[in-house]
């Protein structure tokens, strides 16, 4: 049995090079892919001290397929994200919501032993997604989680082009949320603590830019029908809730520990919903890739080599807030 290179977390909280076994023959609907690019997500930082293969925004090329693979073949470009498997039989799976399957296999759990910080990965065909023609591997990688996360909210909860969409934070998630919402035809309002990202937000498709720092009250031309919170820090809800429309919805999208604390009565009086959301189902994931390709939605990235040194540098810069929007590791 041969092996391939992987990069795992360690008890010291740093990424280390290791190896994983590569079976001589693939079984079932398993697919062996050579990874060409992987996005680095903030979620990866939570697992640096765990003995798991890191990374969940993988893109690459099919190298071999198992006997039950029906749709993919050697040479196809594919990607994978946060979820690797589900039971396929429960209510959630049968209704296209397999991300909430009680037996799901998601990144960071003991049911997942593959990651995208590696030379190769072996996954089920059913959880691999074709990369559209014309989309580069570097552009496709961050879409596998960041793009899928924001698209799942916008498309999955039936966003309308007549609505006003608020986005808090212009980071890895936020800059994609702006593009998707704008291309869907919605009015996009970006809320940020400072004015320094105004020009970039408007270039990405925002219609309004609102600075929140130092304000006692926020002014917006249209109240927000939906608000995507893409920052790990919670906003000042006493500023935000007055600009939410009646029967609007708030979507906290970043991974953060602790409690979500929000004033109670404004939610009741205005019928405001707070909706949790993980990542896109496979159906929405594939819609997202096609939509991004059609509308030329691209992440803004910094590129690093897929080596132990390159990964550590990218992680260090992300931890210190020095990455401009999204980091991508590329195979050498």
C-alpha positions as CSV (number, residue, x, y, z in Angstrom):
1,X,0.0,0.0,0.0
2,X,1.5,3.4,-1.1
3,X,0.9,6.7,0.6
4,X,0.5,10.4,-0.2
5,X,1.4,13.7,1.6
6,X,-1.0,15.3,4.0
7,X,-0.7,18.3,6.5
8,X,-2.2,17.7,9.9
9,X,-2.7,19.6,13.1
10,X,-0.5,18.8,16.1
11,X,-0.6,19.1,19.9
12,X,1.7,22.1,19.5
13,X,-1.0,23.9,17.4
14,X,1.1,24.0,14.2
15,X,0.6,22.3,10.8
16,X,3.0,19.4,10.2
17,X,3.7,17.2,7.2
18,X,2.6,13.6,7.4
19,X,1.4,10.8,5.2
20,X,-1.8,8.9,4.6
21,X,-2.3,5.5,3.2
22,X,-3.3,5.1,-0.5
23,X,-5.1,1.8,-1.2
24,X,-4.0,-0.2,-4.2
25,X,-7.6,-0.5,-5.3
26,X,-10.5,1.9,-4.6
27,X,-13.7,0.4,-3.4
28,X,-17.4,1.4,-3.9
29,X,-17.9,4.9,-5.2
30,X,-14.6,6.3,-3.9
31,X,-12.6,8.7,-6.0
32,X,-8.9,9.5,-5.8
33,X,-8.2,13.1,-6.7
34,X,-4.9,15.0,-7.0
35,X,-5.3,18.3,-5.1
36,X,-4.2,21.3,-7.1
37,X,-5.5,24.1,-4.9
38,X,-7.1,24.5,-1.4
39,X,-8.6,27.5,0.3
40,X,-7.6,28.4,3.8
41,X,-10.6,29.1,6.0
42,X,-10.9,30.6,9.4
43,X,-12.5,27.4,10.6
44,X,-9.2,25.6,9.9
45,X,-7.6,27.6,12.8
46,X,-9.9,25.8,15.3
47,X,-8.3,22.4,14.4
48,X,-4.6,23.2,14.4
49,X,-4.2,21.3,17.7
50,X,-6.1,18.3,16.5
51,X,-4.6,15.2,14.9
52,X,-6.6,15.5,11.7
53,X,-5.8,16.3,8.1
54,X,-6.5,20.0,7.7
55,X,-8.4,21.8,5.0
56,X,-11.9,21.7,3.5
57,X,-11.8,23.8,0.4
58,X,-10.3,21.4,-2.1
59,X,-10.0,21.4,-5.8
60,X,-8.2,19.0,-8.1
61,X,-8.2,16.4,-10.8
62,X,-9.6,12.9,-10.7
63,X,-6.8,10.3,-10.9
64,X,-8.7,7.0,-10.3
65,X,-12.2,5.8,-9.5
66,X,-13.8,2.9,-7.7
67,X,-16.0,0.2,-9.4
68,X,-19.3,1.9,-8.4
69,X,-18.4,5.4,-9.7
70,X,-20.9,6.4,-12.5
71,X,-20.4,10.0,-13.4
72,X,-16.8,11.0,-12.9
73,X,-13.8,9.8,-14.9
74,X,-10.0,10.3,-14.8
75,X,-9.1,13.9,-15.7
76,X,-12.3,15.5,-14.5
77,X,-11.9,18.6,-12.4
78,X,-13.7,18.5,-9.1
79,X,-14.0,20.2,-5.7
80,X,-15.2,19.3,-2.2
81,X,-16.1,21.2,0.9
82,X,-17.2,20.9,4.5
83,X,-19.3,17.7,4.2
84,X,-18.0,14.4,3.0
85,X,-20.9,12.0,3.6
86,X,-24.4,11.5,5.0
87,X,-26.7,8.5,5.6
88,X,-28.8,9.2,2.5
89,X,-32.0,7.8,4.1
90,X,-33.2,10.2,6.7
91,X,-35.7,13.0,6.3
92,X,-33.0,15.6,5.9
93,X,-31.1,13.7,3.3
94,X,-34.3,12.8,1.3
95,X,-35.4,16.5,1.3
96,X,-32.0,17.8,0.1
97,X,-30.8,19.0,3.5
98,X,-28.1,16.4,4.1
99,X,-25.9,19.0,5.8
100,X,-28.2,18.5,8.8
101,X,-28.2,14.6,8.7
102,X,-27.6,13.2,12.2
103,X,-25.0,10.8,10.7
104,X,-23.3,13.4,8.5
105,X,-19.5,13.3,8.1
106,X,-18.3,16.9,8.3
107,X,-14.9,18.5,8.6
108,X,-13.4,18.3,12.1
109,X,-15.4,15.2,13.1
110,X,-14.1,11.8,13.8
111,X,-16.0,10.6,10.7
112,X,-13.7,12.5,8.3
113,X,-10.1,11.4,7.7
114,X,-9.4,13.3,4.5
115,X,-8.6,17.0,4.0
116,X,-7.6,19.5,1.3
117,X,-4.2,20.3,2.7
118,X,-2.7,17.3,1.0
119,X,-1.3,16.0,-2.3
120,X,-4.3,13.8,-2.7
121,X,-7.7,13.0,-1.2
122,X,-10.1,10.1,-1.4
123,X,-13.8,10.9,-1.2
124,X,-17.2,9.6,-2.3
125,X,-18.3,10.6,-5.8
126,X,-21.6,11.8,-4.4
127,X,-19.9,14.6,-2.5
128,X,-17.6,15.8,-5.2
129,X,-18.6,18.7,-7.4
130,X,-17.6,19.4,-11.0
131,X,-15.7,22.6,-11.5
132,X,-17.2,24.7,-14.4
133,X,-15.2,25.3,-17.5
134,X,-13.3,28.6,-17.4
135,X,-13.1,28.7,-13.6
136,X,-9.6,28.5,-12.4
137,X,-8.6,26.1,-9.6
138,X,-7.5,29.1,-7.5
139,X,-10.8,30.8,-7.9
140,X,-12.8,27.6,-7.3
141,X,-11.1,26.7,-4.0
142,X,-12.6,29.3,-1.7
143,X,-16.0,28.8,-3.2
144,X,-16.1,25.3,-1.8
145,X,-16.8,26.7,1.7
146,X,-16.9,30.5,1.8
147,X,-18.9,30.7,-1.4
148,X,-21.2,27.8,-0.5
149,X,-21.8,29.3,3.0
150,X,-23.1,32.6,1.7
151,X,-24.9,31.2,-1.3
152,X,-26.8,28.7,0.9
153,X,-28.4,31.6,2.8
154,X,-29.2,33.8,-0.2
155,X,-30.5,31.0,-2.5
156,X,-31.7,28.6,0.2
157,X,-34.0,31.1,1.9
158,X,-35.4,32.5,-1.3
159,X,-33.8,35.9,-1.5
160,X,-35.7,38.2,-3.9
161,X,-34.2,40.8,-6.3
162,X,-36.5,43.4,-4.7
163,X,-34.9,42.9,-1.2
164,X,-32.2,44.8,0.5
165,X,-29.3,42.6,1.8
166,X,-27.0,43.8,4.5
167,X,-23.5,42.4,4.9
168,X,-21.5,42.9,8.1
169,X,-17.8,42.5,7.4
170,X,-15.8,42.6,4.2
171,X,-13.6,39.6,4.7
172,X,-13.4,36.1,3.2
173,X,-17.1,35.5,3.4
174,X,-18.3,39.1,3.1
175,X,-16.6,39.9,-0.2
176,X,-18.3,36.9,-1.8
177,X,-21.7,37.6,-0.2
178,X,-21.6,41.1,-1.8
179,X,-20.9,39.7,-5.2
180,X,-23.6,37.0,-5.0
181,X,-26.3,39.3,-3.6
182,X,-25.5,42.0,-6.2
183,X,-25.6,39.5,-9.1
184,X,-28.9,38.2,-7.8
185,X,-30.3,41.7,-8.4
186,X,-30.7,42.7,-4.7
187,X,-29.7,46.1,-3.2
188,X,-26.5,45.5,-1.1
189,X,-25.6,47.5,2.0
190,X,-22.2,46.8,3.6
191,X,-21.7,47.7,7.2
192,X,-18.2,48.1,8.4
193,X,-16.4,49.5,11.4
194,X,-14.3,51.9,9.2
195,X,-14.4,53.7,5.9
196,X,-11.2,52.1,4.5
197,X,-13.0,49.3,2.7
198,X,-15.6,51.5,1.0
199,X,-14.0,51.6,-2.4
200,X,-13.5,47.9,-2.5
201,X,-17.0,47.2,-1.4
202,X,-18.5,49.4,-4.1
203,X,-16.3,47.8,-6.7
204,X,-17.5,44.4,-5.7
205,X,-21.1,45.4,-6.2
206,X,-22.3,47.1,-3.0
207,X,-24.9,49.9,-3.5
208,X,-24.4,51.5,0.0
209,X,-21.6,51.5,2.5
210,X,-22.3,52.4,6.2
211,X,-19.6,53.0,8.8
212,X,-20.7,51.8,12.2
213,X,-17.8,52.8,14.5
214,X,-18.6,55.8,16.7
215,X,-22.2,56.0,15.7
216,X,-25.2,56.2,18.1
217,X,-27.6,55.7,15.2
218,X,-27.3,54.2,11.7
219,X,-29.0,55.7,8.6
220,X,-29.9,53.5,5.6
221,X,-32.0,54.5,2.6
222,X,-33.8,51.1,2.7
223,X,-34.3,48.9,5.8
224,X,-32.6,45.5,5.6
225,X,-34.6,42.4,4.7
226,X,-31.7,40.1,5.3
227,X,-28.5,40.6,7.2
228,X,-25.5,38.3,6.8
229,X,-23.1,38.5,9.7
230,X,-19.7,37.4,8.4
231,X,-17.6,38.6,11.3
232,X,-16.7,36.5,14.3
233,X,-17.3,39.4,16.7
234,X,-21.0,40.2,17.3
235,X,-22.1,43.7,16.2
236,X,-23.8,46.2,18.5
237,X,-27.3,45.0,18.1
238,X,-28.8,48.2,19.5
239,X,-27.4,49.8,16.3
240,X,-28.4,47.1,13.9
241,X,-31.9,46.1,15.0
242,X,-33.5,49.6,14.2
243,X,-32.4,49.3,10.6
244,X,-33.9,45.8,10.1
245,X,-37.2,45.6,8.2
246,X,-40.3,44.0,9.8
247,X,-40.2,40.2,9.3
248,X,-36.6,40.4,8.2
249,X,-33.9,37.7,9.0
250,X,-30.4,37.7,10.5
251,X,-27.9,35.0,9.5
252,X,-24.8,34.5,11.8
253,X,-22.3,32.8,9.4
254,X,-18.9,32.7,11.1
255,X,-17.7,30.0,13.5
256,X,-17.5,31.4,17.0
257,X,-17.7,30.0,20.5
258,X,-19.8,31.5,23.3
259,X,-23.3,32.7,23.2
260,X,-25.2,34.8,20.7
261,X,-26.7,37.7,22.8
262,X,-29.3,39.8,21.2
263,X,-32.1,42.1,22.5
264,X,-35.4,40.1,22.9
265,X,-38.2,42.6,22.4
266,X,-37.2,44.0,19.0
267,X,-37.3,40.5,17.6
268,X,-40.8,40.1,18.9
269,X,-42.2,43.5,17.9
270,X,-40.7,43.4,14.4
271,X,-41.0,39.7,13.7
272,X,-37.2,39.5,13.1
273,X,-35.8,35.9,12.7
274,X,-32.4,34.7,13.6
275,X,-31.6,31.8,11.3
276,X,-28.6,29.5,11.7
277,X,-27.1,28.0,8.6
278,X,-24.2,25.6,8.1
279,X,-23.0,25.3,4.4
280,X,-24.8,24.5,1.2
281,X,-26.4,21.2,0.4
282,X,-25.0,19.5,-2.6
283,X,-27.7,20.8,-4.8
284,X,-27.1,24.4,-3.7
285,X,-23.3,23.9,-3.9
286,X,-23.6,23.0,-7.6
287,X,-26.0,25.8,-8.3
288,X,-23.5,28.1,-6.6
289,X,-20.6,27.0,-8.8
290,X,-22.7,27.4,-12.0
291,X,-23.9,30.8,-10.9
292,X,-20.4,32.0,-10.0
293,X,-19.1,30.9,-13.4
294,X,-22.0,32.5,-15.3
295,X,-21.6,35.9,-13.5
296,X,-17.8,35.8,-13.2
297,X,-17.9,35.9,-9.4
298,X,-14.3,35.4,-8.1
299,X,-12.7,35.5,-4.7
300,X,-9.9,37.9,-4.1
301,X,-6.9,35.7,-3.1
302,X,-3.3,35.5,-2.0
303,X,-1.5,32.4,-3.1
304,X,1.0,30.2,-1.1
305,X,2.7,27.0,-2.0
306,X,1.2,23.7,-0.7
307,X,4.2,22.9,1.5
308,X,4.6,22.8,5.3
309,X,6.4,26.2,5.2
310,X,3.9,27.7,2.8
311,X,1.0,26.5,5.0
312,X,2.5,27.7,8.2
313,X,3.1,31.1,6.6
314,X,-0.5,31.4,5.4
315,X,-1.9,30.3,8.7
316,X,0.3,32.8,10.6
317,X,-0.8,35.6,8.4
318,X,-4.4,34.7,8.8
319,X,-4.1,34.5,12.6
320,X,-2.6,38.0,12.6
321,X,-5.2,39.5,10.3
322,X,-2.7,40.0,7.4
323,X,-4.5,38.1,4.7
324,X,-6.4,40.2,2.2
325,X,-9.7,38.4,2.0
326,X,-8.7,34.8,1.1
327,X,-5.6,32.6,1.1
328,X,-5.2,29.7,-1.3
329,X,-2.5,26.9,-1.2
330,X,-1.4,25.7,-4.6
331,X,0.3,22.4,-5.4
332,X,3.9,22.8,-6.6
